[in-house]
């Protein structure tokens, strides 16, 4: 840990230039780069402050029910929510309750960490899943904040790497006053590395269905008319090509393919791919409509609730390429939307395993995409029945999770 702190301190002067480069590529918010260097953009309210952190979109959104529950039970405390990506920041800006503050997480350099903690002085620090930056965590602990790691997970590869550094692992994982693991496998890995796991809790369950603007939904229904809609949700590079290829194979001129990229800045690139493959394409960020096109790229934030409500089938991205780990199957399940994904869904292994056990969804090969799309176009009764089972599963699990959320808040140190 001392070596890590020294090395990060040596390279930290390069951080402003690196962040500016990321901003030019659309990966950072240029107006808020100071936050990434630990410089606060808003004042700290007086009184106790709870700091909750989620790395990206999935982790950040899983915090929303916890934020609500925490504010209900501890109304005297300010809630600060940090995240590390532009997409998560923009979604949290729309969905955080009034009074909660969003701030970008600082880079893990000693000076940035010190500036961040000097300003915010958190009394409680809560992290979700496996976002573990040593300088930030250990300095937060040294300053006396109580610390919790919720919905904790750790891949086998990460556990193996940490096991080679046992003293560092014990210092890091033992710093938490409360650890609640996602599942028994994660609990066992964390305990081997020095964490004191007090139980299980998966914050991905318990959220509400994705919101929707009723007027926008009505307008889209009118514009689409009777056309069957196939949705490719939260796609990554490599998956757009697979989806476009499968859609071209089914040769259904009446059908509409809507692609919602995980990172909206990729919209124009995907539109160019679609135009080269299928001809007429429209781009939502440019205000273009759906008439007279076969592909619509919905490169906007916060509108997946619209498309899940309209789709006859959703292809969930993140599972057809390596290194992503899949995306949230509960979002379409909560909206009774039939869906499939690829098999690389380790970040959502529990949810997918349980959904498959009740025949609520299927994990498929990329070569099967065309056949599944073709079956969905006329409104496949088997897919509808499967969606109903997924909906029932999500309802039951979410009720259980909401009931347990109060216990999680009470356990917070």
Secondary structure as UniProt FT lines:
FT   HELIX           2..11
FT   HELIX           12..14
FT   HELIX           15..24
FT   TURN            25..26
FT   HELIX           30..32
FT   HELIX           33..36
FT   TURN            37..38
FT   STRAND          49..53
FT   HELIX           57..62
FT   HELIX           64..73
FT   TURN            75..76
FT   STRAND          78..83
FT   HELIX           86..95
FT   TURN            98..99
FT   STRAND          101..104
FT   HELIX           110..120
FT   STRAND          124..128
FT   TURN            129..130
FT   HELIX           134..142
FT   TURN            143..144
FT   STRAND          146..152
FT   HELIX           156..163
FT   HELIX           166..173
FT   TURN            174..175
FT   STRAND          178..181
FT   HELIX           184..192
FT   TURN            193..194
FT   STRAND          197..200
FT   TURN            203..204
FT   HELIX           214..224
FT   TURN            225..226
FT   STRAND          229..235
FT   TURN            237..238
FT   HELIX           239..250
FT   TURN            253..254
FT   STRAND          256..261
FT   HELIX           264..266
FT   HELIX           267..278
FT   STRAND          281..283
FT   HELIX           284..286
FT   TURN            291..292
FT   STRAND          295..297
FT   HELIX           304..310
FT   STRAND          313..316
FT   TURN            317..318
FT   TURN            322..323
FT   HELIX           330..334
FT   TURN            335..336
FT   STRAND          339..341
FT   HELIX           346..348
FT   HELIX           349..357
FT   TURN            358..359
FT   STRAND          362..363
FT   HELIX           366..368
FT   HELIX           369..377
FT   HELIX           381..411
//
